[in-house]
Amino acid sequence: MFDSKLELMEKIRTGEDSFIEFKEIRVKDGRVVDPNTESIAGEICAFANSEGGVLLFGVSDAGIIAGISEEDIGKVEGWVTNICQHNCVPPVRPVISKLLLPDVKGVDKRVLKLDIIKSLFVHATSGGVYYHRIGSSKQGMTPPELARLFQQRRQGVIFDEQPVREAGAHDLDLELLRPFLRESPLERNQLLSNLSILTRVDDSLCPTAGGLLNFSREPQKYLPSAYIEAAVYKGTRLDSNELVHGEKIMGPLSAQIDGAVTFVDRFMLRPARKEAGREDFPQLSMKAVHEAIVNAVAHRDYSIYGSKIRLFLFRDRLEVYSPGRLPNTITLENIMDRQFSRNQLIVSFLSKMKSPKTGRAYIEARGEGVRLIFEESLRLAGKEPVYKLPGEELLLIIWAAEPPVE
């Protein structure tokens, strides 16, 4: 926003408005003493909760370029970065630039420019206050305004079709896209736009959330909660003293699915009998495990910032926690008979993508995954899996088969 120095100077001359805010800076004994941290967090959150904007440090409310000294500019940048990370909840990721702008005498002065985009999330200060931008100032949001904003940015829009404005087409991986690019006469970006992998924002193309999650090697750079936390315990309790191994399974959704299935297959118990040749008795049905992980990845609520899929393997069960409550008319009682999809775009991609491990599409028969999990688990363990809703998560428990009796 306001990329050219000439355009920025014109905005400074016309004054603050819905898209630009000026702040003078006072540094004493190596630290910023004015303005205060909570106030600046509020300005940053207000832009992120509204349509985005620019915060200029080193410029007075009257538009006078006072500047920041060379020795202090680095301290101010560190202070601002810390506010974005620790005083905005969830954190805000602005683009920070150091510029030289002329004062009234034509002498170049250093200023710090923060470009803040309209966020996918709703942000509060660490003090618990929600702001939005009205005209040239931030305003606290009323409960109805806040409710509408949460609805717009979480339930009121389809999250996986929303643009991830910080990212660009260069964040997509050609090798992951290749199966979708074959045999099409369309120019690449046009095809990707038609598939809702890219979308246009103003004059540029950026990935959708679904496009980024499926076709970027590192979607966590922009959607940091979109990964699987996996852990295996030697007993039956969630106890750090019994932790055998834990890891974060990152990358595109296809890699997360394959990585999580491999994790369970690697660590689950395989008791055996050695009567006439070794016979293994796997703890879990890998078909059920695969479906459980695919369902978690495909249907989780990606708009809940800070919540990841959690996968815990115990001696007697597998637990899979997926962020988000059940959507629409789905209940714990009818989950096996009703089809639902919170992320239609993600489901569409996974239905067309083949796993290098199985050679089959990640999602083959829509609406059959839960039934398969029940049937496979009952066949192997003799017990039906259990779905629960602990808070804002859906928990699936798959019971492990009892070891054979010698």
VOPAGU-2260 file (C-alpha; in pm, 1 decimal, decimal comma):
REM VOPAGU-2260
SITE   aa  ch    i         X         Y         Z
SITE  MET   A    0       0,0       0,0       0,0
SITE  PHE   A    1     137,6     343,2    -105,9
SITE  ASP   A    2     438,2     173,2    -266,7
SITE  SER   A    3     595,8     478,6    -429,2
SITE  LYS   A    4     760,4     749,6    -219,8
SITE  LEU   A    5     564,7    1016,3    -411,2
SITE  GLU   A    6     231,5     849,0    -333,4
SITE  LEU   A    7     327,6     811,9      32,7
SITE  MET   A    8     429,7    1179,3      59,8
SITE  GLU   A    9      96,2    1282,3     -90,3
SITE  LYS   A   10     -87,3    1072,3     169,8
SITE  ILE   A   11     116,5    1230,7     449,9
SITE  ARG   A   12      23,1    1576,3     323,5
SITE  THR   A   13    -348,4    1490,7     309,2
SITE  GLY   A   14    -343,1    1346,3     662,0
SITE  GLU   A   15    -460,0    1039,9     848,8
SITE  ASP   A   16    -762,9     845,4     730,9
SITE  SER   A   17    -902,7     491,2     735,4
SITE  PHE   A   18    -586,3     355,9     573,3
SITE  ILE   A   19    -295,4     548,6     727,6
SITE  GLU   A   20    -187,4     639,4    1082,4
SITE  PHE   A   21     109,7     851,7    1198,7
SITE  LYS   A   22     305,3     800,1    1519,0
SITE  GLU   A   23     590,4     999,5    1668,3
SITE  ILE   A   24     848,8     797,2    1858,4
SITE  ARG   A   25    1041,8     884,4    2174,2
SITE  VAL   A   26    1334,6     664,5    2276,8
SITE  LYS   A   27    1508,5     697,7    2614,2
SITE  ASP   A   28    1794,0     489,8    2752,6
SITE  GLY   A   29    1773,1     251,7    2457,3
SITE  ARG   A   30    1400,6     175,3    2476,7
SITE  VAL   A   31    1079,2     321,2    2336,6
SITE  VAL   A   32     895,4     518,2    2606,8
SITE  ASP   A   33     624,0     675,4    2392,2
SITE  PRO   A   34     376,2     569,1    2257,0
SITE  ASN   A   35     286,9     280,7    2486,2
SITE  THR   A   36     277,7     -81,5    2375,4
SITE  GLU   A   37     -95,6    -144,4    2424,9
SITE  SER   A   38    -184,9     161,6    2216,9
SITE  ILE   A   39      27,8      48,8    1922,5
SITE  ALA   A   40    -105,6    -307,6    1948,5
SITE  GLY   A   41    -452,8    -155,4    1923,1
SITE  GLU   A   42    -361,5      37,6    1605,9
SITE  ILE   A   43    -214,8    -275,4    1444,1
SITE  CYS   A   44    -515,0    -492,3    1538,1
SITE  ALA   A   45    -756,8    -223,7    1416,7
SITE  PHE   A   46    -603,1    -225,2    1066,8
SITE  ALA   A   47    -591,5    -607,5    1059,6
SITE  ASN   A   48    -958,0    -628,4    1168,6
SITE  SER   A   49   -1062,4    -371,6     907,0
SITE  GLU   A   50    -940,3    -333,6     548,8
SITE  GLY   A   51    -569,9    -309,1     626,1
SITE  GLY   A   52    -355,2       2,5     621,6
SITE  VAL   A   53     -19,9     167,2     688,3
SITE  LEU   A   54     132,2     269,5    1020,7
SITE  LEU   A   55     413,6     526,0     989,8
SITE  PHE   A   56     655,1     574,0    1280,1
SITE  GLY   A   57     853,1     895,8    1285,4
SITE  VAL   A   58     569,0    1116,1    1157,6
SITE  SER   A   59     361,7    1345,6    1383,4
SITE  ASP   A   60     -19,1    1356,6    1393,2
SITE  ALA   A   61       2,8    1677,7    1189,8
SITE  GLY   A   62     198,6    1501,1     914,5
SITE  ILE   A   63     538,0    1651,4    1006,1
SITE  ILE   A   64     823,6    1412,5     934,4
SITE  ALA   A   65    1029,5    1417,2    1252,5
SITE  GLY   A   66    1213,6    1094,0    1174,6
SITE  ILE   A   67    1392,2     836,8    1391,8
SITE  SER   A   68    1765,2     856,8    1458,4
SITE  GLU   A   69    1999,4     609,0    1292,3
SITE  GLU   A   70    2096,0     460,2    1629,3
SITE  ASP   A   71    1732,4     416,0    1734,8
SITE  ILE   A   72    1569,5     283,7    1415,9
SITE  GLY   A   73    1676,7     -74,8    1488,2
SITE  LYS   A   74    1544,0     -53,7    1845,7
SITE  VAL   A   75    1209,8      75,0    1718,9
SITE  GLU   A   76    1187,3    -203,2    1462,5
SITE  GLY   A   77    1254,5    -465,6    1731,3
SITE  TRP   A   78     994,6    -306,4    1958,1
SITE  VAL   A   79     731,4    -308,5    1684,1
SITE  THR   A   80     811,3    -668,0    1584,6
SITE  ASN   A   81     772,0    -776,7    1946,8
SITE  ILE   A   82     432,4    -600,4    1969,3
SITE  CYS   A   83     309,4    -775,2    1654,1
SITE  GLN   A   84     420,5   -1111,5    1787,8
SITE  HIS   A   85     333,0   -1088,5    2156,2
SITE  ASN   A   86      79,8    -806,7    2205,6
SITE  CYS   A   87    -155,7    -894,0    1918,6
SITE  VAL   A   88    -364,6   -1210,2    1961,8
SITE  PRO   A   89    -328,9   -1392,7    1729,5
SITE  PRO   A   90      -1,7   -1238,7    1606,7
SITE  VAL   A   91      -6,6    -998,4    1310,7
SITE  ARG   A   92     251,1   -1027,8    1031,8
SITE  PRO   A   93     308,9    -682,1     876,1
SITE  VAL   A   94     563,3    -595,1     612,2
SITE  ILE   A   95     815,4    -360,8     779,1
SITE  SER   A   96    1016,6    -114,0     569,7
SITE  LYS   A   97    1278,5     149,1     657,8
SITE  LEU   A   98    1242,7     459,6     442,0
SITE  LEU   A   99    1407,2     797,5     396,3
SITE  LEU   A  100    1151,9    1078,2     360,1
SITE  PRO   A  101    1225,4    1452,7     332,0
SITE  ASP   A  102    1122,0    1687,0     615,5
SITE  VAL   A  103     996,9    2044,1     562,3
SITE  LYS   A  104    1355,6    2156,2     487,4
SITE  GLY   A  105    1412,6    1876,5     237,4
SITE  VAL   A  106    1643,4    1682,7     470,9
SITE  ASP   A  107    1593,6    1305,8     453,0
SITE  LYS   A  108    1473,1    1150,6     778,5
SITE  ARG   A  109    1437,6     783,3     867,6
SITE  VAL   A  110    1085,8     650,4     918,8
SITE  LEU   A  111     951,8     300,5     979,6
SITE  LYS   A  112     658,9     185,1     765,5
SITE  LEU   A  113     428,1    -103,2     858,2
SITE  ASP   A  114     203,4    -243,1     584,4
SITE  ILE   A  115     -80,0    -435,2     753,3
SITE  ILE   A  116    -317,3    -637,8     540,1
SITE  LYS   A  117    -679,0    -729,8     605,8
SITE  SER   A  118    -648,0   -1046,5     810,8
SITE  LEU   A  119    -815,0   -1385,1     779,8
SITE  PHE   A  120    -852,8   -1380,3    1158,9
SITE  VAL   A  121   -1001,1   -1154,1    1428,3
SITE  HIS   A  122    -733,4    -989,0    1643,9
SITE  ALA   A  123    -735,0    -852,4    1999,2
SITE  THR   A  124    -463,7    -679,9    2197,7
SITE  SER   A  125    -296,4    -874,5    2477,7
SITE  GLY   A  126    -510,7    -658,8    2705,5
SITE  GLY   A  127    -818,1    -829,6    2559,7
SITE  VAL   A  128    -958,2    -535,5    2358,4
SITE  TYR   A  129   -1087,1    -570,9    1999,8
SITE  TYR   A  130   -1046,3    -263,3    1776,9
SITE  HIS   A  131   -1141,0    -170,5    1423,0
SITE  ARG   A  132   -1061,7     132,3    1212,2
SITE  ILE   A  133   -1318,1     407,8    1166,9
SITE  GLY   A  134   -1193,6     711,9     979,1
SITE  SER   A  135    -862,6     830,6    1121,5
SITE  SER   A  136    -882,2     649,0    1454,4
SITE  LYS   A  137    -917,7     308,2    1612,2
SITE  GLN   A  138   -1241,5     233,0    1792,8
SITE  GLY   A  139   -1328,3     -42,5    2036,8
SITE  MET   A  140   -1576,1    -286,7    1887,4
SITE  THR   A  141   -1922,2    -333,9    2035,6
SITE  PRO   A  142   -2042,4    -691,2    2101,0
SITE  PRO   A  143   -2269,7    -689,5    1790,6
SITE  GLU   A  144   -1983,8    -556,2    1572,1
SITE  LEU   A  145   -1747,1    -819,2    1708,6
SITE  ALA   A  146   -2002,0   -1096,2    1655,5
SITE  ARG   A  147   -2048,2    -989,1    1293,4
SITE  LEU   A  148   -1673,5    -981,6    1234,9
SITE  PHE   A  149   -1627,2   -1330,9    1378,0
SITE  GLN   A  150   -1911,9   -1450,0    1158,2
SITE  GLN   A  151   -1763,1   -1288,9     848,0
SITE  ARG   A  152   -1413,2   -1421,2     902,9
SITE  ARG   A  153   -1497,6   -1765,9    1035,4
SITE  GLN   A  154   -1846,9   -1897,5     972,4
SITE  GLY   A  155   -1982,6   -1637,2     730,4
SITE  VAL   A  156   -1729,7   -1709,3     456,7
SITE  ILE   A  157   -1579,3   -2024,2     312,1
SITE  PHE   A  158   -1234,7   -2019,5     467,0
SITE  ASP   A  159   -1049,0   -2236,2     215,9
SITE  GLU   A  160   -1157,3   -2005,9     -69,5
SITE  GLN   A  161   -1030,3   -1689,8     101,5
SITE  PRO   A  162    -717,6   -1520,5     -36,3
SITE  VAL   A  163    -395,7   -1546,6     163,9
SITE  ARG   A  164    -282,1   -1196,2      77,8
SITE  GLU   A  165      72,8   -1221,5     214,1
SITE  ALA   A  166     148,3   -1510,8     -23,1
SITE  GLY   A  167     199,6   -1507,2    -398,0
SITE  ALA   A  168     185,9   -1743,3    -694,0
SITE  HIS   A  169     559,4   -1808,6    -636,3
SITE  ASP   A  170     469,1   -1989,3    -311,0
SITE  LEU   A  171     299,3   -2268,0    -509,1
SITE  ASP   A  172     505,4   -2570,3    -609,5
SITE  LEU   A  173     500,5   -2665,6    -977,7
SITE  GLU   A  174     555,3   -3034,9    -906,6
SITE  LEU   A  175     249,6   -3047,3    -678,2
SITE  LEU   A  176      45,4   -2858,8    -936,6
SITE  ARG   A  177     153,1   -3070,1   -1233,6
SITE  PRO   A  178    -137,1   -3321,2   -1224,2
SITE  PHE   A  179    -381,1   -3028,0   -1246,7
SITE  LEU   A  180    -196,1   -2857,6   -1531,5
SITE  ARG   A  181    -190,1   -3145,4   -1779,1
SITE  GLU   A  182    -387,7   -3131,0   -2103,9
SITE  SER   A  183    -522,0   -2780,6   -2054,9
SITE  PRO   A  184    -495,8   -2519,2   -2330,9
SITE  LEU   A  185    -537,9   -2237,7   -2079,1
SITE  GLU   A  186    -252,9   -2017,0   -1962,6
SITE  ARG   A  187    -128,7   -2142,8   -1623,9
SITE  ASN   A  188    -247,3   -1857,7   -1401,4
SITE  GLN   A  189    -585,9   -1852,8   -1573,5
SITE  LEU   A  190    -627,1   -2225,3   -1512,8
SITE  LEU   A  191    -520,9   -2192,5   -1148,4
SITE  SER   A  192    -769,7   -1908,7   -1105,9
SITE  ASN   A  193   -1045,6   -2119,3   -1259,9
SITE  LEU   A  194    -961,1   -2395,4   -1011,4
SITE  SER   A  195    -968,1   -2145,6    -718,3
SITE  ILE   A  196    -603,5   -2223,1    -644,2
SITE  LEU   A  197    -527,1   -1857,9    -717,9
SITE  THR   A  198    -757,6   -1560,6    -677,8
SITE  ARG   A  199    -726,4   -1195,8    -773,7
SITE  VAL   A  200    -693,4    -930,8    -504,4
SITE  ASP   A  201    -678,9    -577,5    -644,0
SITE  ASP   A  202    -423,2    -601,7    -926,3
SITE  SER   A  203    -236,1    -912,9    -821,8
SITE  LEU   A  204    -290,2   -1287,3    -786,1
SITE  CYS   A  205    -246,9   -1468,2    -457,2
SITE  PRO   A  206    -324,1   -1823,3    -344,8
SITE  THR   A  207    -646,1   -1917,7    -175,1
SITE  ALA   A  208    -612,0   -2084,7     164,7
SITE  GLY   A  209    -708,2   -2416,5       5,3
SITE  GLY   A  210    -463,3   -2364,7    -280,2
SITE  LEU   A  211    -180,6   -2281,4     -42,0
SITE  LEU   A  212    -253,1   -2574,1     190,8
SITE  ASN   A  213    -248,3   -2824,7     -94,1
SITE  PHE   A  214      12,4   -2687,3    -331,9
SITE  SER   A  215     275,9   -2510,8    -122,5
SITE  ARG   A  216     570,7   -2699,6      23,1
SITE  GLU   A  217     553,0   -2471,9     327,8
SITE  PRO   A  218     195,5   -2348,9     386,6
SITE  GLN   A  219     280,5   -2308,1     758,2
SITE  LYS   A  220     477,8   -1994,4     665,1
SITE  TYR   A  221     141,9   -1817,8     623,5
SITE  LEU   A  222     -96,2   -2052,9     808,5
SITE  PRO   A  223     123,3   -2152,9    1103,4
SITE  SER   A  224    -136,9   -2372,7    1276,6
SITE  ALA   A  225    -196,7   -2594,9     974,1
SITE  TYR   A  226       1,6   -2899,6    1080,2
SITE  ILE   A  227     -29,0   -3224,5    1276,0
SITE  GLU   A  228     127,0   -3267,4    1618,7
SITE  ALA   A  229     193,8   -3639,0    1669,6
SITE  ALA   A  230     312,7   -3821,6    1979,1
SITE  VAL   A  231     340,1   -4182,5    2097,2
SITE  TYR   A  232     320,9   -4290,3    2462,2
SITE  LYS   A  233     425,0   -4625,2    2606,0
SITE  GLY   A  234     128,1   -4640,5    2843,4
SITE  THR   A  235    -234,9   -4534,7    2839,7
SITE  ARG   A  236    -201,0   -4181,3    2982,9
SITE  LEU   A  237    -108,8   -3844,6    2837,2
SITE  ASP   A  238     200,7   -3824,4    3054,4
SITE  SER   A  239     526,5   -3658,0    2949,8
SITE  ASN   A  240     715,4   -3918,5    3153,0
SITE  GLU   A  241     574,4   -4186,8    2922,3
SITE  LEU   A  242     642,8   -4001,3    2595,9
SITE  VAL   A  243     833,3   -4221,0    2350,8
SITE  HIS   A  244     852,0   -3986,1    2054,0
SITE  GLY   A  245     687,2   -3666,7    1929,1
SITE  GLU   A  246     709,1   -3464,9    1610,6
SITE  LYS   A  247     540,5   -3195,7    1403,8
SITE  ILE   A  248     420,4   -3321,3    1066,7
SITE  MET   A  249     438,5   -3025,3     830,3
SITE  GLY   A  250     417,5   -2949,5     459,1
SITE  PRO   A  251     121,3   -2963,0     219,4
SITE  LEU   A  252    -186,2   -3155,9     325,4
SITE  SER   A  253     -94,2   -3460,9     117,9
SITE  ALA   A  254     243,9   -3484,2     292,5
SITE  GLN   A  255      76,1   -3441,0     630,9
SITE  ILE   A  256    -162,2   -3729,8     562,3
SITE  ASP   A  257     114,0   -3961,8     440,1
SITE  GLY   A  258     344,9   -3854,0     722,7
SITE  ALA   A  259      83,7   -3913,1     992,6
SITE  VAL   A  260     -11,8   -4255,4     853,7
SITE  THR   A  261     357,1   -4350,2     842,8
SITE  PHE   A  262     397,9   -4228,3    1201,6
SITE  VAL   A  263     120,7   -4455,9    1330,0
SITE  ASP   A  264     238,2   -4749,7    1121,2
SITE  ARG   A  265     590,6   -4706,2    1254,0
SITE  PHE   A  266     506,2   -4683,0    1623,3
SITE  MET   A  267     197,5   -4897,2    1678,1
SITE  LEU   A  268     248,6   -5227,5    1857,8
SITE  ARG   A  269     265,6   -5551,4    1661,0
SITE  PRO   A  270     249,6   -5845,9    1898,3
SITE  ALA   A  271     321,1   -6179,2    1729,2
SITE  ARG   A  272     283,5   -6553,8    1767,3
SITE  LYS   A  273     560,2   -6788,4    1661,0
SITE  GLU   A  274     389,9   -7124,0    1644,0
SITE  ALA   A  275     442,0   -7218,9    1279,2
SITE  GLY   A  276     618,9   -6914,9    1146,3
SITE  ARG   A  277     580,6   -6561,0    1274,8
SITE  GLU   A  278     230,4   -6410,9    1260,5
SITE  ASP   A  279     192,1   -6039,9    1340,4
SITE  PHE   A  280    -120,2   -5892,3    1500,3
SITE  PRO   A  281    -125,5   -5516,9    1428,0
SITE  GLN   A  282    -270,0   -5290,9    1694,7
SITE  LEU   A  283    -480,4   -5086,7    1451,2
SITE  SER   A  284    -637,3   -5113,9    1106,3
SITE  MET   A  285    -430,0   -4891,5     880,2
SITE  LYS   A  286    -736,5   -4842,2     657,3
SITE  ALA   A  287    -919,2   -4692,0     954,1
SITE  VAL   A  288    -614,4   -4486,4    1052,7
SITE  HIS   A  289    -580,6   -4349,5     698,5
SITE  GLU   A  290    -947,8   -4249,3     685,9
SITE  ALA   A  291    -932,2   -4090,4    1031,0
SITE  ILE   A  292    -633,8   -3874,2     935,2
SITE  VAL   A  293    -780,1   -3781,2     595,8
SITE  ASN   A  294   -1106,1   -3675,6     763,2
SITE  ALA   A  295    -921,7   -3465,9    1021,7
SITE  VAL   A  296    -711,7   -3289,7     757,4
SITE  ALA   A  297    -997,5   -3238,6     511,1
SITE  HIS   A  298   -1268,3   -3126,1     753,6
SITE  ARG   A  299   -1091,9   -2942,2    1036,8
SITE  ASP   A  300   -1164,8   -2574,3    1096,0
SITE  TYR   A  301    -857,5   -2393,2     964,3
SITE  SER   A  302    -992,9   -2055,0    1074,0
SITE  ILE   A  303    -927,8   -2130,2    1443,5
SITE  TYR   A  304    -586,9   -1971,5    1487,6
SITE  GLY   A  305    -340,5   -2159,5    1706,2
SITE  SER   A  306    -523,9   -2494,3    1688,5
SITE  LYS   A  307    -358,9   -2785,8    1513,5
SITE  ILE   A  308    -456,1   -3147,9    1459,4
SITE  ARG   A  309    -326,3   -3358,6    1748,3
SITE  LEU   A  310    -258,6   -3728,9    1711,5
SITE  PHE   A  311    -172,9   -3936,7    2018,4
SITE  LEU   A  312     -88,9   -4307,5    2001,9
SITE  PHE   A  313    -124,7   -4503,7    2326,3
SITE  ARG   A  314     -84,7   -4870,1    2411,5
SITE  ASP   A  315    -460,9   -4924,9    2397,2
SITE  ARG   A  316    -589,7   -4660,4    2151,8
SITE  LEU   A  317    -532,0   -4388,5    1896,1
SITE  GLU   A  318    -671,1   -4040,3    1963,5
SITE  VAL   A  319    -716,0   -3782,7    1685,9
SITE  TYR   A  320    -817,9   -3427,9    1783,1
SITE  SER   A  321    -944,0   -3210,9    1497,8
SITE  PRO   A  322   -1004,6   -2834,2    1548,5
SITE  GLY   A  323   -1365,8   -2723,4    1513,5
SITE  ARG   A  324   -1706,1   -2842,3    1620,9
SITE  LEU   A  325   -1934,5   -3043,7    1393,9
SITE  PRO   A  326   -2079,8   -2827,7    1115,3
SITE  ASN   A  327   -2439,6   -2771,5    1011,5
SITE  THR   A  328   -2680,8   -3049,7    1113,2
SITE  ILE   A  329   -2415,0   -3312,9    1189,2
SITE  THR   A  330   -2431,3   -3458,3    1540,8
SITE  LEU   A  331   -2237,9   -3726,4    1725,1
SITE  GLU   A  332   -2541,5   -3951,7    1679,7
SITE  ASN   A  333   -2573,1   -3916,3    1300,6
SITE  ILE   A  334   -2208,6   -3867,0    1206,4
SITE  MET   A  335   -2188,2   -4208,1    1037,3
SITE  ASP   A  336   -2492,8   -4145,7     816,3
SITE  ARG   A  337   -2458,2   -3778,2     720,8
SITE  GLN   A  338   -2208,4   -3635,6     474,8
SITE  PHE   A  339   -2045,3   -3305,6     561,1
SITE  SER   A  340   -1761,3   -3094,3     431,5
SITE  ARG   A  341   -1644,6   -2773,4     591,8
SITE  ASN   A  342   -1377,4   -2725,8     322,9
SITE  GLN   A  343   -1524,4   -2805,1     -19,1
SITE  LEU   A  344   -1219,4   -2679,3    -204,9
SITE  ILE   A  345    -974,8   -2887,7      -0,9
SITE  VAL   A  346   -1196,1   -3195,7     -37,8
SITE  SER   A  347   -1213,0   -3140,4    -414,0
SITE  PHE   A  348    -833,3   -3127,9    -441,8
SITE  LEU   A  349    -776,1   -3433,0    -220,6
SITE  SER   A  350   -1030,3   -3625,1    -429,0
SITE  LYS   A  351    -813,3   -3568,1    -736,1
SITE  MET   A  352    -469,7   -3614,0    -575,9
SITE  LYS   A  353    -314,4   -3960,1    -553,6
SITE  SER   A  354    -100,0   -4071,4    -262,9
SITE  PRO   A  355     245,2   -4198,4    -363,0
SITE  LYS   A  356     209,7   -4451,2     -79,8
SITE  THR   A  357    -116,9   -4610,9    -194,7
SITE  GLY   A  358    -150,3   -4502,6    -558,3
SITE  ARG   A  359    -511,7   -4407,2    -483,3
SITE  ALA   A  360    -686,2   -4073,5    -431,7
SITE  TYR   A  361    -678,6   -3945,9     -75,0
SITE  ILE   A  362   -1058,7   -3924,0     -79,0
SITE  GLU   A  363   -1227,3   -4188,5    -294,4
SITE  ALA   A  364   -1586,7   -4231,4    -178,2
SITE  ARG   A  365   -1724,1   -3918,9     -16,0
SITE  GLY   A  366   -1934,0   -3983,1     290,3
SITE  GLU   A  367   -1801,0   -4337,0     340,8
SITE  GLY   A  368   -1496,5   -4257,4     556,1
SITE  VAL   A  369   -1665,6   -4264,0     896,4
SITE  ARG   A  370   -1847,7   -4589,0     815,7
SITE  LEU   A  371   -1518,8   -4748,9     708,8
SITE  ILE   A  372   -1351,6   -4639,2    1034,6
SITE  PHE   A  373   -1633,5   -4802,8    1234,4
SITE  GLU   A  374   -1634,6   -5123,9    1032,7
SITE  GLU   A  375   -1256,5   -5172,5    1028,3
SITE  SER   A  376   -1214,8   -5091,4    1398,2
SITE  LEU   A  377   -1498,3   -5322,8    1499,8
SITE  ARG   A  378   -1355,2   -5602,6    1286,5
SITE  LEU   A  379   -1004,4   -5576,0    1430,4
SITE  ALA   A  380   -1059,5   -5467,2    1791,6
SITE  GLY   A  381   -1415,3   -5582,1    1853,7
SITE  LYS   A  382   -1502,4   -5233,1    1980,8
SITE  GLU   A  383   -1660,5   -4939,5    1801,9
SITE  PRO   A  384   -1460,5   -4616,1    1784,2
SITE  VAL   A  385   -1588,4   -4319,4    1982,8
SITE  TYR   A  386   -1645,9   -3957,9    1874,9
SITE  LYS   A  387   -1653,1   -3682,2    2138,4
SITE  LEU   A  388   -1671,4   -3301,4    2142,3
SITE  PRO   A  389   -1434,5   -3168,2    2411,2
SITE  GLY   A  390   -1468,3   -2792,4    2364,8
SITE  GLU   A  391   -1390,0   -2660,8    2016,5
SITE  GLU   A  392   -1249,8   -2991,6    1890,6
SITE  LEU   A  393   -1377,2   -3318,4    1751,3
SITE  LEU   A  394   -1207,4   -3617,5    1914,7
SITE  LEU   A  395   -1197,1   -3962,4    1755,0
SITE  ILE   A  396   -1082,7   -4258,2    1965,8
SITE  ILE   A  397    -994,2   -4579,7    1780,8
SITE  TRP   A  398    -943,2   -4872,2    2019,1
SITE  ALA   A  399    -645,7   -5100,5    1970,7
SITE  ALA   A  400    -683,3   -5473,6    1926,0
SITE  GLU   A  401    -595,9   -5691,4    2225,2
SITE  PRO   A  402    -273,3   -5889,8    2179,6
SITE  PRO   A  403    -325,3   -6260,3    2102,6
SITE  VAL   A  404    -337,6   -6505,1    2388,9
SITE  GLU   A  405     -62,7   -6764,8    2364,8
